Amino acid sequence: MANSYQKTVLDNGIRIVTEKIPSRTVSAGIWVDVGARDEQPDNNGSAHFVEHMLFKGTTSRTAQEIAQEFDTLGGMSNAFTSGETTSYYATVLDDQMERLIGLMGDIFQNSLFAEEEVVREREVVLQEMSMVEDTPDDRIHELFTGGLWGEHPLGYTVLGRREVVAAMDSAGLREYMRQQYTPEKIVIAASGNVDHAQFCHLWQEQMGSLMGPNTGTRRQPPPVLAPVRKLHKKNLEQAHLVLGSYGLPIVAPERYTLYLLHVLLGGNMSSRLFQEVREKAGLAYSIYSYLSSFTDSGYLGVYLGVDPAVVNKAMALVAREIKALRQSSVSNDLLSRAKDYAKAGIFLSAENMESRMTRIARNELTFGRYVSFDEVAEGFDQVRPEDIAELAARLFSKPLFATVLGPLKAKELDWRSLDLE
């Protein structure tokens, strides 16, 4: 796969990365190295609220005009906020690139944060919170990370606390953006039929003069806590569970081993958990493992939804499979299949412009460089069966964290299997 990657740093520190690929489309995004972990208890939810407000009117466009213009450009546009990142992105036909940059530059720099729009959007955000609270297989993850990270900002929800968001105003949101959306935290990325020099020139015109306080606030790594097991009672048909353990930072040298360990444990239909808990025991419709990695920390989680009557049996089965991964060597055949699965995911995502744009932006934010597909494939190829066993022994040397959401009583839960003894 030919590398047509280029990188330019504007005088103010904004990084621009592009990847030219023969196509009629271009996917472009503004990525900001800021998220929920860059908040305090009294402004939790600010990063997400700011993301919403950037579509609510500028000095030259109303909120409706912004929406209409994005629609007129065709393609697809969206934005999201996570624990460490905020992104605004769109995929358009290549001849609409200049118009897209003009629109994105405008909302990024000239948003008004009008008080009446803040009041209106606050209700939208509060409804978004209600939606998550009414969706147990979403809510359970928030409850789990709250136990895992404790009082650390990684334990904050991206949407924020209801009473904090309800009190947010235009001045506070504007100040949060002024302090956090500084040039050295911004990466602008594009993949597709894009001319790097022209792309940089257009962004230089739009944001070359953007300055901001170099706040220099360093993120504090989270503490390692003793495992927390907690039941959250709710009248549901199912019991929803997340079990897990601390993982690795996103930049860890063992990241390829960790990903393959996750694939083997619960990452696909031939994984241990899917086969044992769903296919053989018939206890769950949905069960999977997942990784959440940050610049300085991370965790491996297992989600499952089961009948409340079999919660203890399900937890014991998950614990059994984790112990088996820790204690026995994975066969070369199984590991080879996990590698094929992982590499297929990487190369299949290369067919999608938005995935490619996201990839080069994340690699710039995380590693400060381009990471080729071949480098990733080689990283997977080098993992040995003993590497999986060693990492499993390290990550699962302590009892598991656990969160249960459902119609149970505390005395009905037997956590002992999660001690992994």
N, C-alpha and C positions, 0 to 999 in steps of 0.2 A: 504494500500500500504506500504509494508515493507520499512523501512528506512535503506538503505545500504550506507549512506553518510559518507565520511571521509574527514578530512581537515588536512593538514600539512603546516607549515610555514617554508621555508628554512631559513638558517642562514642569508642570505642576505635580507630577507623580502618578497621574492616571495611567494604568497599563492597558494597552490595546493588543489583543491577540486575535489573529484570523487564520482560517484554514480554507484555502481555495479548492473547491471541488466542482467538477463539471455538473451543472444543474441549472434549472430555471428558477430555483428558489434560493433564498438566503434566510438563515435563522440568526437573529442578533439579540443580544441581551446586555443589560447593565447589571453587574453583580457587585454587591456591597458586602464587605466582610464585617457584617453586624447582624446580630440576632438576639433572641431572648436572653442569652447568657450575658449580654452587655447591658443589662438593666439592673435596677435596684427594686426592692420590694415596693417602693412607693411609685414606681413608674412601669411596673411589669405590664407588658402588652403594648408598649410604645412603638417598638419596631414594627409590629404587625399593623397597628393603627396608622402609622405613617405610610406604610405600603398602600393601604386603602385610600388614604387622602390624596395620593399623587394622581389619582384618576378623577378628582372632584373639582377641577377647575384651576385655570392658570390666569395670568394677567391678560391673555389673548384668546383663551378658549374656555367655554363653559364645560361642565361635566358632561352634558349631553353631546356637545360638539366633539369632545375627546372620544366618547364612545362611538359616535357616528364615523369619525375619521379612522379609528382602528378597524371598524367594520368595512369601510370603503376600501381600505388597503387589502382586504381579503385575507386569506390565510388564517392565522391563529395568533392571539395575543393573550398573555396571562402574567401573573406575578405570584410570588410566594415568599413567606418568611419561615425560617427554621431556627434551630438553636444558635447557629453561628452565621447564617447567611440570609440576605434579602436579594431577590432577583426580579427584574422586570424584563420580559422578553417577548419576541414575536417572530413569526415566520411568514415571509411575504414573497411575492414574485420579485425577481432581481431588479426589474425596472422601477419598483416602488421603494427601493432602499433609501434613497435620499429623502423622500417624504417621511419614511419611518423614523429616520434619525432626527429630522426636524421636530417631529411629534414627541419622541422620547426625550430629546434634549429639553423641550419646553416643559413637560410635566416634571422632569427631574430638577429643574432649576427655578421654575417660575410658579410652582403651585402656591395657591393663595392660603390654604388652610382657613377658609372663611368659617367664622364661628357657627353660622347656621348649617353649613355642610358638616361640620364636626358633630353637631348635635344630631343631625340626621343619620350620619354614618355610625355614630356610637350605637344607635339602636340596631343597625345591621350587624355590628360586631357582637352585640349582646345576644342577638338571635343565632349567630354562628356558634356562640358558646352553648346555647340551649340545644342546638342541633347535636353537638358533640356529646353533651350530657345525656341526650336521649339515644345515643348510638353506643351501646356498651362495648362493642369491639374496637371503638376508637378511644372511649373514655378510659378503659382499662390501662392503656399505655401511659396516659398522663398520670394515673394513680401510681403505676409501677415506678416511673422515673422520679416521682416525688419521694418515694421511699428510698430509692437507690442513691440519689444525690443529696437528700436532706435539705438543709437550708441554702446550699450552693445554688447559684443562678441556673445551672443546668437542670435543676429540679423545677424551675419555673415553667408554666405552660406558655406556649407561644402566644395564645390568645390573651393571656393575662388573667388577673383576678377580677372578678365581676365588680367588686366595689371600687377597685382602682380605676378600671376602664370607665366606669360610670362617672368618675370625677375628672376625666381628662378634658383639657380644653385646647384651643388653638395655640396659645402661647407656649404651653408645655410641649406640644408635639413639634412645633417649629424649632424650639430650642434643642430638643432631642435630635432632630435631623441635622441641625447646624453643627452640633458637637460630634455626631457619629458619621455623617456622610462626608467624610474628608477624602481628598484626592488619593492619598496613599492606600485607602481601603477599597478603592474602586477599580474593577476590571471590566472592560468592555470587550465582548467577544462576538465573533461571527464565523459561521461556517456556511459554505455554499459558493455561489457565483459572485464572489466579492473581490474587488481590487483593493489590496491592502493600503496602498498609498492614498487612494481617493477616500477610503473609509477613514483613515487617520485624519486626513485634511478636513473632512466634514465634522468629525468629532472635535478637532482642534477649534474649529469655528464655534461649535456649540458649547464646549465645556473647557476650553483651554484657559479661560480666565477664572475658573472655579478655584477658590481658595478656601481654606478652613483651618481651624485650630488643630495643630497636630497634638491631639490630646495625650498621646503616649500612654494611655491607660492600658496596662498589661492585664490580660485575663489570668485569673488565679486558678490553678488546677484544683479540681474537686478533691475532698478528702475521701479516704477509703473507710467506709462505715461497716460496722458489724451487720450481718444480714438482718433485714426487716421482713417479717411475715405479717400481712395484714388482710383482714376481711372487711370489705365495704358492703354492707347489707343493702340489697335492692330487690324489689319484687319483680323478678324476671323469669322467663321460662327456662333459660340456661344459666349455668354458672360459667363466667368468663375468667380465665386464669392467664397470668403472665408469670413465668418463672425465669430466673436468670442470674447472671454473674457478671462482674466487671470484665471487660474485654481489653482491647488495645487501642491506642491512638491511631488515627487514620494514616499517619506517616510511619508506623512501626515497621521495621524490617520484616517481621513475621506476618505482614498483612495478607500475603498470598496463602500462607498456611491457615490463617484464621478463616479466610473466606471458604477454603475447601473443607475445613472442619465443620463450618456452618452448613455447607451443601450436604455433607455426609450425615449430619445430625438431623436436619429438618428443612433443607433448602429446596427439595423437589419431591416428586412422587415416589422415587425409589429410595428416599432417605429412610433412616432408621425409624424416626418418629412417625412418619406417614404410614409406613408399612406396619409397624407394631401397634400403634395406638388406633389408627383408623382402619386399616385393611384387615388386620388379624383380630384385634380386640373389639372393633366396631364402636369405640367409645366417643369418637368425635367426627364431625363432618369437616371442620376446619382445624388444622393443626400445622404449625410451621415454626421454624426458627428464623431469626433475623438479626442483623448486625446494626448497631448504631455507633458510629465512630466520630470523634471530634479531634481537634488538633492535639489535645493533650490527654485524652481519655476515651473511654467507650464502654459498651456492654454488649453481651450476647443474650438475647431474650428468646423465650419459647412461648408462643400464644396457643391456647386451645379453648374451645367452647364445648362444654359437656353437660350431660344431665346432672343436676345437683346431687343426685344419689350416688354418683360414681366419682366424685371429685378426688377422694383419697386414693382410689384405685388408679386414676389417671395420673396423679402426681407421682405415685410410686413407680408407674411404668416409665414416665419421663426420666425420673431419677435413675432407674435401672439402665436405660439406654445411654445416659450420660456417663455412668460409671463404666459401662462396657467400652465406650469410646476411650475412656481414660486408661483402662487396664489392659486392653488387648490391641494388638497391631492390626491396622486396616490392611486388607489384602491389596496387592498391586492392581488387581482387576477393578476393585471398587474405587480405588484412588484414581485410576486412569479414567474411569467413567465420570467421576466428579470433575476432573480436569477438562474433559471434553465438554461437559455441560457448562462450566465456567467460561471456557474460551468461546463457545458458541454464543453465549450471551454478549460477550464483548464484541465479537465480529458482527453479529446480527444488529446490534445497536448502531454500528457504523453505517447502516443503510438509512438512518434517520437523521436529517439535518439538525433538528432540535437536540437530539441526543449528543451529536458531535459537538455542537456549540457548547452545551452544558459541560461536556467532558473537558474541553480545552480551558474553559473558564475555571472549573473546579481544580484542575491540575495547576493552573497558575496561582490560584488562591492558596492551595495546599502545599505544593512543591516548588512553586516559583519557576516552573519550566514545563516544556512539552514532554508528555509521556507517550511513547509510540505504542500502537497496538501490539507490535512484536515484542516490545519490552515486557508488557503485561503477560502475554502468552508464555514468554520464557520464564517469567516469575512463577507462574503456575507449574510449568514443566519441572522446575527444580525442586519442588516439594517432595519429600520422601515419606513413606509410611511412618517412620520413627518420629518425624517432625510433628505429625498430627498427634501421635500419642503423647509426646513431650509437652506440646502446647495444651492439650486437653488436661493433662495432669496438673499443669500450672494454673490454668484458668478455673478448674473445678476442684481446687485443693481445699476450698472453704465451702461451708453450707450455702445453699442457694437462697437468694431473695425470692419472695413470692407475694403476689397480690391476687386476691380473689374478689370478684364482683358478682353478687347473686343472692338468691333467697336462702341463705344458710345461717346457722347460729355458730358462734365461735367454738362452742364445745363439740360441734360435729366435725371439726377439721383436725386432722392428724398430720402435723407438719414433719414428723420425725424422719420420713423417707428422704426429705430434702437435705438432711445433714450429710448425705453422701458417704456415710461411713461403711 
